[in-house]
């Protein structure tokens, strides 16, 4: 068909993929299912994710609600959750609790909250260090340069 890229195993053979061509220059053409990990079933994927959390009740509630809210995108949601665990391991439990408290069931929200908490921690640690340096600099008498 005109305006489509058809990828086949052999000429006129089994279709592997069909993509709409973009009129935008340099635009990447791909289906979202090309990036999905289809080697695991959804239940097994959920169990793998749950193993990363101490509070099984909380993560189970989140996954259940997420599945109700986004039934067509469960695998995508789990991939985002896996990315959140990987990038924000130290604060993911706290972020999960915020999502539960505020009834936010999207893993994108969970990622954003974890990212915010992580940045806040880094800022506070940096601020404490600079405050310590500032206090230390004022407690040491310095010689003045003679001009």
Order of alpha helices (4+ residues) and beta strands (2+ residues): beta-beta-alpha-alpha-alpha-alpha-alpha
